[in-house]
């Protein structure tokens, strides 16, 4: 498979990325902006989307019953040279499945995720999947 995104600078405060019929405003302002995601936030959003899509992919295969899911992520960045040192995540699912089945879901999300597999080879990923209380 191949993926394509085209991005262009709008002005000194932002840029626009386009893929298919979707557009995303990018925070490329040196001062930052509240109404757009910066590059690290976009990377974390891509990882969250990968994990949520993984849930959608594996739940039918595992005959797994789920009523909802959410992902929270944070990245730890060093300044010199600028790079991410760690990404932490927490996946929370609404499900009555057993703890063993939740563990199976978690392993499958990580095993078959394009973004999670790519990122885990570059930066440590730490996290868990738990049931919503």
C-alpha positions in Angstrom: 0.0 0.0 0.0 1.0 3.6 -0.6 -0.1 6.7 1.2 0.0 10.3 0.0 -0.3 13.6 1.8 0.4 17.0 0.3 1.1 19.9 2.7 1.6 23.6 1.9 2.5 26.7 3.8 -0.4 29.1 4.1 1.5 31.9 6.0 3.9 32.3 8.9 1.2 31.0 11.2 0.1 27.8 9.7 0.1 25.2 6.9 -2.5 22.8 5.4 -2.2 19.1 4.8 -4.5 17.3 2.4 -5.1 13.6 1.9 -8.0 12.3 -0.2 -10.8 14.7 0.6 -9.6 15.5 4.1 -7.8 18.7 5.2 -5.9 19.3 8.4 -4.6 22.7 9.6 -1.1 22.4 10.8 0.5 24.4 13.6 3.7 25.6 12.0 3.8 29.0 13.7 7.0 29.4 15.8 4.9 30.9 18.6 2.4 28.0 18.4 -1.3 28.1 17.9 -4.2 26.7 19.9 -6.5 25.8 17.0 -4.1 23.4 15.2 -1.9 20.4 16.1 1.8 20.8 16.1 4.0 18.0 14.5 4.4 16.0 17.7 0.7 16.2 18.4 0.0 15.0 14.9 2.3 12.1 15.4 0.5 11.2 18.6 -2.8 11.5 16.9 -1.6 9.2 14.1 -0.7 6.6 16.8 -4.0 7.0 18.5 -5.8 6.6 15.2 -3.7 3.5 14.5 -4.7 2.0 17.9 -8.4 2.8 17.5 -8.4 1.4 14.0 -6.6 -1.7 15.3 -9.5 -2.2 17.7 -11.9 -2.0 14.8 -9.9 -4.5 12.9 -9.3 -7.1 15.5 -12.6 -7.1 17.5 -14.6 -8.9 14.8 -11.8 -11.5 14.3 -11.7 -12.1 18.0 -15.5 -12.0 18.4 -14.7 -9.3 21.0 -17.6 -7.2 22.4 -16.8 -3.6 22.9 -19.0 -0.6 23.7 -16.4 2.2 23.5 -12.7 3.0 23.4 -10.4 5.9 23.9 -6.6 6.5 23.8 -4.6 9.0 25.8 -1.0 9.7 24.8 2.0 11.8 25.9 5.5 12.2 24.5 8.7 13.1 26.3 11.0 15.2 24.1 14.6 16.1 24.6 15.9 19.4 23.3 19.4 18.7 21.9 19.2 17.1 19.5 15.4 17.5 19.3 13.8 14.1 19.4 11.2 12.0 21.2 12.6 9.9 24.0 9.4 8.1 25.1 5.8 7.8 24.1 3.3 6.7 26.8 -0.2 5.6 26.1 -3.3 4.4 27.9 -6.0 2.6 26.0 -9.4 2.4 27.9 -12.1 0.2 26.6 -15.7 -0.3 27.7 -16.1 -4.1 27.7 -17.3 -6.9 29.8 -14.6 -9.2 28.3 -12.3 -11.1 30.7 -8.9 -9.7 31.6 -7.2 -12.4 29.5 -9.3 -11.2 26.5 -8.4 -7.6 27.1 -4.7 -8.6 27.2 -5.2 -10.4 23.9 -6.8 -7.3 22.4 -3.9 -5.2 23.6 -1.3 -7.5 22.1 -3.1 -7.6 18.7 -3.5 -3.8 18.6 0.3 -3.5 19.0 1.2 -6.4 16.8 -0.8 -5.4 13.7 -0.5 -1.6 13.9 1.5 0.0 11.1 2.1 3.2 13.0 2.8 1.5 16.4 5.2 -0.9 14.8 7.0 1.9 12.9 7.3 4.1 16.0 8.3 1.4 18.4 11.4 0.8 16.3 12.4 4.4 16.8 11.2 5.3 20.2 10.1 3.3 23.3 6.3 2.9 23.6 5.0 2.3 27.1 1.4 1.7 27.9 -1.5 -0.4 28.9 -5.0 -1.3 28.0 -7.6 -1.3 30.8 -11.3 -1.6 31.3 -13.2 1.6 31.9 -14.5 1.8 35.4 
